[in-house]
Amino acid sequence: MDTSAKKPKHSTPAGDRRHTFRVLVTYDLLKDETVAITGSCETLGNWDPEQCVQLRPESGKYSEDD
């Protein structure tokens, strides 16, 4: 049995990619609620809610493409 793990090949560092992220919210948010993303990189705030990326509302969908 081959137990060697194959590592995924990454030709471009993650920071050099651009993504569009959309979320469909199926209910009305309260006045002080928002939709945001955070993650383990500087662009996504390093898991710090104060540094997260706020998504823009667009007809019940929230998106960010930066």
DARAGI-V893887 format. One line per field, one symbol per residue. ss: DSSP state (~ for helix, > for strand, _ for the rest). phi: phi as a letter, one per 40 degrees, with the letter a starting at -180 (. if undefined). psi: psi as a letter, one per 20 degrees, with the letter a starting at -180 (. if undefined). A space follows every 10 residues. Layout:
# DARAGI-V893887
ss->???
phi->???
psi->???
This chain:
# DARAGI-V893887
ss->__________ ___~~~____ >>>>______ _____>>___ _~~~____~~ ~_>>_>>>__ >>>>__
phi->.cbccccccb cbddccbbbb bbbcbcaccc dccababbac addcgfgcdc bccccccafg bbaabc
psi->pojpppqqpo ipqhijqpqp pqpopjrpqr hjqrprqrak rghjjljohi jropqppnli qprpk.
